[in-house]
Amino acid sequence: MAILAVLNFAGGIGLFLLGMKLMSDGLKVAAGGTLRGILARWTTSFPRAATSGFLVTAMMQSSTAVIFTTIGFVNAGFLNLTQAVSVIIGSAAGTTATSWLVVVVGFDVDIKMLALPLIAIGMFLRILTPGGRRGPLGEALAGFGVFFLGLDLLREMFGDMNAPLLSTQQDAGGYWSLLPFLVAGFFMTLVTQSSSAAIAVTLTAVGGNVIPLAGGAAVVIGANIGTTTTSLFASLGATPNARRAAVGHVVFNLTTGIVAFLALPLVLLLVALIVPGPEPADNPALSLAVFHTLIQVSGLLLFWPFIPRLIVALEHRFRTQEEDQSRPRYLDSTAAGVPSLAVEALYHELQRIHARARASVQHVLSTEDTSLKTIENDRHVINNLTLAAGTFIREAQKSDLPEDIARSLPAGLRVTQYCAEMAEMAREILLLQPQLENITDKPLQSQLNTFRSEAVRVLQSTDSQREDYKAEQYALTMRTLQELYQQLKADVLRAGSEGRLSIAQMAHRLEEISHIRRALDQSVKAAHYLTSLMQPVEEERANQHGETPTAEA
């Protein structure tokens, strides 16, 4: 029987976690750019950002998903540090929605009558509409159903117990008698990476009189502290700003957790005044939900005045990581799981790579004393960044992507190849310089100088972030570039045939202008595909604002 109870408990936890994963994954895809839009409009101040964190967490029933997504937004450059920390703090209060969901549904409702239809409807949508937004929405609905089934399994298991696992009378040890509960809550969240699951289990256990109310309160505090591991895991290999946001989350949850634990008797007295009935123990699940809400909301309000000081302190950390040019600034696994965020992060990183590649080519065209070490360093950095971008694209493609975004991601791979080719051409142009002799034919030398100057102008015009950049000029630029190259190539060949250039010098000059043309060609194409990469996101953003999307890309 003991083994069966353990298996039932593990099965209930498993259903919780499976349901929450289905919910969060489905809602992330189904929401599309909605999450991005909420954060764009509701992060201009601490109250607004905290409210957005609260609402999104309450909707997704997973602070873990919100934390990972927020850190992904920081990596993508979409949120600054103040906004990210505020959203994460708000998400802590959003976890109280799980407590109230369990209290309202878990004890007075026939859960199977609610769960099974949700699973049926959800899977019906998932199977019949695999593409678009309805399939992921169905997955989220099925996740709610699975979550409720896990809740029902645990409720039945705890209800069948004839005696509590632990005495409801607290030992004289005071805080020391509650420490094991706090540690248990921490490790439950650490193992499951879901404080919501840990709190739901605790509520059902307290509601079934399996553990005392004070012990359950200590478990809730431990579970809240345990969510700090989520931020730490999400920040591994992330950008410096993302690491700062993770540390901010750790500081907030540790501080509020310690204060809540020290003030536990006082908070429970306040709960006794709020919850109807002679004693809080008469309605333990409701009392625990009220306790959870009190400590989370109080922590948010108490921490509010200290946010500016915390941000200043965090900005002095992890500075050395930003100096590593080979590390992506916007890419990590947290961004890859949200389609619109993945495109946004990839776009910013590819813009950075393209700018580095353009600068490398322009350097060899404009500066006579360019060192090979500088160009080799550029090439090394660009190659590392393109590999990281390629890996990120492959990770993003493993997600359930909308069709328009799935079609746009290969454009990112094209850009990485073009930038790597530009870096290689810059190196080849530089290596060729010692073999080039001065040209005595002044008209031909003037043509070569003009070609180089025009090449620099074309490079600068391929910066797709410039205000005067127009994607529709792509074909015209390519045609003009090809005409200039063909004309100069014909003149160099004529100079060689007429003896104005040696055959060796003619070959070297043809090789030089070919490398330049190739580098320019790759830069023009990179700018074009960068624009097309962002087209689905721009269209979705325009649709959300009721605008007509542009057709530049």
TARA-V754013 format. One record per residue. RES is the residue in three letters. OMEGA is omega as a letter, one per 40 degrees, with the letter a starting at -180 (999 if undefined). BURIAL is 1 if it has 24 or more other C-alpha atoms within 12 Angstrom, else 0. D_LAST is the distance of its C-alpha to the last C-alpha in Angstrom with 2 decimals. Layout:
BEGIN
<<RES:OMEGA:BURIAL:D_LAST> <RES:OMEGA:BURIAL:D_LAST>>
END
This chain:
BEGIN
<<MET:i:0:65.23> <ALA:i:0:63.91> <ILE:i:0:61.56> <LEU:i:0:60.38> <ALA:i:0:59.72> <VAL:i:0:57.68> <LEU:i:0:55.64> <ASN:i:1:55.10> <PHE:i:1:54.02> <ALA:i:0:51.57> <GLY:i:1:50.28> <GLY:i:1:49.76> <ILE:a:1:47.85> <GLY:i:1:45.75> <LEU:i:1:44.90> <PHE:a:1:43.98> <LEU:i:1:41.58> <LEU:i:1:40.08> <GLY:a:1:39.63> <MET:i:1:37.96> <LYS:i:1:35.57> <LEU:i:1:34.60> <MET:a:1:34.26> <SER:i:1:32.15> <ASP:a:1:29.87> <GLY:a:1:29.43> <LEU:i:1:28.82> <LYS:a:1:26.23> <VAL:a:1:24.06> <ALA:a:1:25.09> <ALA:a:1:24.41> <GLY:a:1:20.74> <GLY:a:1:19.48> <THR:i:1:22.83> <LEU:i:1:24.52> <ARG:a:1:21.88> <GLY:i:1:22.20> <ILE:a:1:25.99> <LEU:i:1:26.05> <ALA:a:0:23.73> <ARG:a:0:26.18> <TRP:i:1:29.39> <THR:a:1:29.71> <THR:i:0:30.48> <SER:a:0:34.19> <PHE:i:1:36.47> <PRO:a:1:37.67> <ARG:a:1:34.20> <ALA:i:1:32.87> <ALA:i:1:36.07> <THR:i:1:35.86> <SER:i:1:32.33> <GLY:i:1:33.69> <PHE:a:1:36.65> <LEU:a:1:34.79> <VAL:i:1:32.26> <THR:i:1:35.16> <ALA:i:1:37.28> <MET:a:1:34.62> <MET:a:1:33.86> <GLN:a:1:37.54> <SER:i:1:36.63> <SER:i:1:36.69> <THR:a:1:35.90> <ALA:a:1:32.47> <VAL:i:1:31.82> <ILE:i:1:33.06> <PHE:a:1:30.94> <THR:a:1:27.81> <THR:i:1:28.70> <ILE:i:1:29.29> <GLY:i:1:25.92> <PHE:i:1:24.37> <VAL:i:1:26.43> <ASN:a:1:25.20> <ALA:a:1:21.55> <GLY:a:1:22.53> <PHE:i:1:21.98> <LEU:i:1:25.73> <ASN:a:1:28.30> <LEU:a:1:31.76> <THR:i:1:33.52> <GLN:a:1:31.11> <ALA:i:1:31.27> <VAL:i:1:35.06> <SER:i:1:35.42> <VAL:a:1:33.35> <ILE:i:1:35.39> <ILE:i:1:38.63> <GLY:a:1:37.69> <SER:i:1:36.97> <ALA:i:1:40.57> <ALA:a:1:41.83> <GLY:i:1:39.49> <THR:i:1:41.46> <THR:i:1:44.33> <ALA:i:1:42.59> <THR:i:1:43.60> <SER:a:1:47.19> <TRP:i:1:47.37> <LEU:i:1:45.72> <VAL:a:1:48.41> <VAL:a:1:51.19> <VAL:a:0:50.20> <VAL:a:1:49.43> <GLY:a:1:51.27> <PHE:a:1:54.87> <ASP:a:0:55.39> <VAL:i:0:53.06> <ASP:a:0:53.33> <ILE:a:1:50.26> <LYS:i:1:50.17> <MET:i:0:50.04> <LEU:a:1:46.81> <ALA:a:1:45.32> <LEU:i:1:45.73> <PRO:i:0:44.01> <LEU:i:1:41.03> <ILE:a:1:40.80> <ALA:a:1:41.25> <ILE:a:1:38.59> <GLY:a:1:36.16> <MET:i:1:36.61> <PHE:i:0:36.54> <LEU:a:1:33.01> <ARG:a:1:32.01> <ILE:a:0:33.40> <LEU:i:0:32.35> <THR:a:0:28.78> <PRO:i:1:27.62> <GLY:i:0:23.89> <GLY:a:1:22.15> <ARG:a:1:24.03> <ARG:i:1:27.51> <GLY:i:1:28.45> <PRO:i:1:28.09> <LEU:i:1:29.80> <GLY:i:1:32.61> <GLU:i:1:32.87> <ALA:i:1:33.34> <LEU:i:1:36.03> <ALA:i:1:37.79> <GLY:i:1:37.70> <PHE:i:1:39.57> <GLY:i:1:42.11> <VAL:i:1:42.67> <PHE:a:1:43.07> <PHE:i:1:45.75> <LEU:i:1:47.52> <GLY:i:1:47.81> <LEU:i:1:49.22> <ASP:i:1:51.71> <LEU:i:1:52.85> <LEU:i:1:53.57> <ARG:i:1:55.29> <GLU:a:1:57.59> <MET:a:1:58.34> <PHE:a:1:59.26> <GLY:a:0:61.16> <ASP:a:0:63.32> <MET:a:0:64.59> <ASN:a:0:68.19> <ALA:i:0:68.18> <PRO:i:0:65.72> <LEU:a:0:64.56> <LEU:a:1:65.39> <SER:i:0:67.96> <THR:i:0:66.79> <GLN:a:0:69.26> <GLN:i:0:67.89> <ASP:i:0:69.99> <ALA:a:0:71.59> <GLY:i:0:69.17> <GLY:a:0:66.86> <TYR:a:0:63.46> <TRP:i:0:64.43> <SER:a:0:64.83> <LEU:a:1:61.23> <LEU:i:1:59.64> <PRO:i:0:59.47> <PHE:i:1:57.48> <LEU:i:1:55.02> <VAL:i:1:54.65> <ALA:i:1:54.22> <GLY:i:1:51.36> <PHE:a:1:49.65> <PHE:i:1:49.96> <MET:i:1:48.92> <THR:i:1:45.58> <LEU:a:1:45.34> <VAL:a:0:45.92> <THR:a:1:43.82> <GLN:i:1:41.11> <SER:i:1:41.44> <SER:i:1:43.62> <SER:i:1:43.11> <ALA:i:1:44.83> <ALA:a:1:47.59> <ILE:i:1:48.19> <ALA:i:1:48.22> <VAL:a:1:50.80> <THR:i:1:52.84> <LEU:i:1:52.87> <THR:i:1:54.14> <ALA:i:1:56.72> <VAL:i:1:57.91> <GLY:i:1:57.95> <GLY:a:1:60.12> <ASN:i:1:62.45> <VAL:i:1:61.74> <ILE:a:1:61.04> <PRO:a:1:62.23> <LEU:a:1:60.13> <ALA:i:1:60.47> <GLY:i:1:59.46> <GLY:i:1:56.42> <ALA:i:1:55.48> <ALA:i:1:55.75> <VAL:i:1:53.54> <VAL:i:1:50.84> <ILE:i:1:51.05> <GLY:i:1:50.82> <ALA:i:1:47.80> <ASN:i:1:46.00> <ILE:a:1:46.87> <GLY:i:1:45.68> <THR:i:1:42.10> <THR:i:1:41.92> <THR:i:1:41.72> <THR:i:1:38.38> <SER:a:1:36.92> <LEU:i:1:38.62> <PHE:a:1:37.27> <ALA:a:1:33.71> <SER:i:1:33.97> <LEU:a:1:35.16> <GLY:a:1:32.88> <ALA:a:1:30.64> <THR:a:1:29.67> <PRO:a:1:32.47> <ASN:i:1:31.28> <ALA:i:1:31.21> <ARG:i:1:34.73> <ARG:i:1:35.86> <ALA:i:1:34.65> <ALA:i:1:36.59> <VAL:i:1:39.68> <GLY:i:1:39.41> <HIS:i:1:39.51> <VAL:a:1:42.53> <VAL:a:1:44.34> <PHE:a:1:43.83> <ASN:i:1:44.94> <LEU:a:1:47.85> <THR:a:1:49.10> <THR:i:1:48.96> <GLY:i:1:50.39> <ILE:i:1:53.33> <VAL:a:1:54.07> <ALA:a:1:53.90> <PHE:i:1:56.22> <LEU:a:0:58.72> <ALA:a:1:58.68> <LEU:i:1:58.80> <PRO:i:0:62.28> <LEU:a:0:61.43> <VAL:i:1:58.17> <LEU:i:1:60.07> <LEU:i:0:62.67> <LEU:i:0:59.94> <VAL:i:1:58.61> <ALA:i:1:62.18> <LEU:a:0:62.20> <ILE:a:0:58.93> <VAL:i:0:59.42> <PRO:i:0:62.03> <GLY:a:0:65.13> <PRO:a:0:68.04> <GLU:i:0:66.19> <PRO:a:1:62.55> <ALA:i:1:63.75> <ASP:i:0:64.48> <ASN:a:1:60.75> <PRO:a:1:59.29> <ALA:i:1:55.77> <LEU:i:1:55.21> <SER:a:1:56.81> <LEU:i:1:54.50> <ALA:i:1:51.40> <VAL:i:1:52.72> <PHE:a:1:53.47> <HIS:a:1:49.94> <THR:a:1:48.46> <LEU:a:1:50.90> <ILE:a:1:50.22> <GLN:a:1:46.41> <VAL:i:1:46.23> <SER:i:1:49.02> <GLY:i:1:47.33> <LEU:a:1:44.11> <LEU:a:1:46.14> <LEU:a:0:48.37> <PHE:a:1:45.54> <TRP:a:1:43.55> <PRO:a:0:45.46> <PHE:a:0:45.05> <ILE:a:1:41.25> <PRO:i:0:40.82> <ARG:i:0:43.51> <LEU:a:1:42.06> <ILE:i:1:38.62> <VAL:i:0:40.35> <ALA:a:0:42.33> <LEU:a:1:39.37> <GLU:i:1:37.36> <HIS:a:0:40.15> <ARG:i:0:39.69> <PHE:a:0:37.66> <ARG:a:0:36.82> <THR:a:0:37.47> <GLN:a:0:34.74> <GLU:a:0:32.03> <GLU:i:0:33.46> <ASP:a:0:32.70> <GLN:a:0:29.59> <SER:i:1:29.17> <ARG:i:1:28.77> <PRO:i:1:25.40> <ARG:a:1:25.10> <TYR:a:1:22.83> <LEU:i:1:23.44> <ASP:a:1:26.37> <SER:a:1:27.42> <THR:i:1:27.50> <ALA:a:1:23.74> <ALA:a:1:23.16> <GLY:i:1:24.88> <VAL:a:1:22.60> <PRO:a:1:19.25> <SER:i:1:17.16> <LEU:i:1:19.25> <ALA:i:1:18.79> <VAL:a:1:15.00> <GLU:a:1:15.60> <ALA:i:1:18.43> <LEU:i:1:16.75> <TYR:a:1:13.84> <HIS:a:1:16.64> <GLU:i:1:18.74> <LEU:i:1:16.27> <GLN:i:1:15.60> <ARG:i:1:19.37> <ILE:a:1:19.82> <HIS:i:1:17.44> <ALA:i:1:19.33> <ARG:i:1:22.56> <ALA:i:1:21.72> <ARG:a:1:20.75> <ALA:a:1:23.96> <SER:i:1:26.00> <VAL:a:1:25.02> <GLN:a:1:25.47> <HIS:a:1:28.81> <VAL:i:1:30.23> <LEU:a:1:29.12> <SER:a:1:30.51> <THR:a:0:33.52> <GLU:a:0:36.60> <ASP:i:0:38.20> <THR:a:0:35.38> <SER:i:0:37.08> <LEU:a:0:36.29> <LYS:i:0:36.78> <THR:a:0:33.88> <ILE:i:1:31.47> <GLU:i:1:32.87> <ASN:i:0:32.37> <ASP:a:1:28.70> <ARG:i:1:28.37> <HIS:a:1:30.28> <VAL:a:1:28.21> <ILE:i:1:24.86> <ASN:i:1:26.31> <ASN:a:1:27.62> <LEU:i:1:24.41> <THR:i:1:22.40> <LEU:i:1:25.18> <ALA:i:1:24.98> <ALA:i:1:21.23> <GLY:i:1:21.88> <THR:i:1:24.77> <PHE:i:1:22.84> <ILE:i:1:20.21> <ARG:i:0:23.21> <GLU:a:1:24.88> <ALA:a:1:21.96> <GLN:i:1:21.81> <LYS:i:0:25.48> <SER:i:1:24.76> <ASP:a:1:24.39> <LEU:i:1:20.61> <PRO:a:1:18.83> <GLU:a:0:17.33> <ASP:i:1:13.64> <ILE:i:1:14.16> <ALA:i:1:16.38> <ARG:a:0:13.85> <SER:a:1:11.32> <LEU:i:1:14.23> <PRO:i:1:14.83> <ALA:i:1:11.70> <GLY:i:1:13.88> <LEU:i:1:16.77> <ARG:a:1:15.10> <VAL:i:1:14.50> <THR:i:1:18.17> <GLN:i:1:19.43> <TYR:a:1:17.75> <CYS:i:1:19.24> <ALA:i:1:22.56> <GLU:i:1:22.67> <MET:i:1:22.13> <ALA:i:1:25.03> <GLU:i:1:27.13> <MET:i:1:26.57> <ALA:i:1:27.62> <ARG:a:1:30.77> <GLU:i:1:31.50> <ILE:a:1:31.19> <LEU:a:1:33.59> <LEU:a:0:36.02> <LEU:a:1:36.22> <GLN:a:1:37.29> <PRO:a:0:41.04> <GLN:a:0:41.32> <LEU:i:0:40.12> <GLU:i:0:42.88> <ASN:a:0:42.90> <ILE:i:1:42.22> <THR:i:0:45.07> <ASP:a:0:43.22> <LYS:i:0:41.89> <PRO:i:0:39.50> <LEU:i:1:37.88> <GLN:i:0:37.77> <SER:i:0:36.16> <GLN:i:1:33.46> <LEU:i:1:32.83> <ASN:i:0:32.69> <THR:i:0:30.25> <PHE:i:1:28.01> <ARG:i:1:28.15> <SER:i:0:27.44> <GLU:i:1:24.45> <ALA:i:1:23.24> <VAL:i:1:23.55> <ARG:i:0:21.64> <VAL:i:1:18.70> <LEU:a:1:18.89> <GLN:a:1:18.85> <SER:a:1:15.89> <THR:i:1:13.75> <ASP:a:1:14.28> <SER:i:1:10.93> <GLN:i:0:13.33> <ARG:a:0:14.82> <GLU:a:0:14.90> <ASP:i:0:14.46> <TYR:i:0:11.39> <LYS:a:1:8.81> <ALA:a:1:5.77> <GLU:i:0:7.25> <GLN:a:0:10.36> <TYR:a:1:9.63> <ALA:i:0:11.92> <LEU:i:0:14.38> <THR:i:1:14.88> <MET:a:1:15.54> <ARG:i:0:17.94> <THR:i:0:19.72> <LEU:a:1:20.16> <GLN:i:1:21.65> <GLU:i:0:23.93> <LEU:a:1:25.26> <TYR:a:1:25.98> <GLN:i:0:27.72> <GLN:i:0:29.81> <LEU:i:1:30.96> <LYS:i:1:31.66> <ALA:a:0:33.83> <ASP:i:1:35.68> <VAL:i:1:36.43> <LEU:i:1:37.76> <ARG:i:0:39.85> <ALA:i:1:41.25> <GLY:a:1:42.24> <SER:a:0:43.91> <GLU:i:0:45.77> <GLY:i:0:47.02> <ARG:i:0:45.25> <LEU:i:1:43.63> <SER:a:0:45.30> <ILE:i:0:43.88> <ALA:a:0:43.17> <GLN:i:1:41.40> <MET:i:1:39.41> <ALA:a:0:38.23> <HIS:a:1:37.37> <ARG:i:1:35.44> <LEU:i:1:33.47> <GLU:i:1:32.70> <GLU:a:1:31.65> <ILE:i:1:29.21> <SER:i:1:27.85> <HIS:i:1:27.17> <ILE:i:1:25.53> <ARG:a:1:23.29> <ARG:i:1:22.40> <ALA:i:1:21.61> <LEU:i:1:19.35> <ASP:a:1:17.62> <GLN:a:1:17.02> <SER:i:1:15.81> <VAL:i:1:13.18> <LYS:i:1:11.98> <ALA:i:1:12.32> <ALA:a:1:10.12> <HIS:a:1:7.25> <TYR:i:1:8.10> <LEU:i:1:8.84> <THR:a:1:5.50> <SER:i:1:4.89> <LEU:a:1:8.47> <MET:a:1:8.40> <GLN:i:1:6.43> <PRO:a:1:9.98> <VAL:i:1:11.82> <GLU:i:1:10.14> <GLU:i:1:10.74> <GLU:i:1:14.18> <ARG:i:1:14.95> <ALA:i:0:14.27> <ASN:i:0:16.41> <GLN:a:0:19.09> <HIS:i:0:19.41> <GLY:a:0:19.43> <GLU:i:0:16.43> <THR:a:0:13.91> <PRO:i:0:10.38> <THR:a:0:7.91> <ALA:a:0:5.56> <GLU:a:0:3.80> <ALA:999:1:0.00>>
END
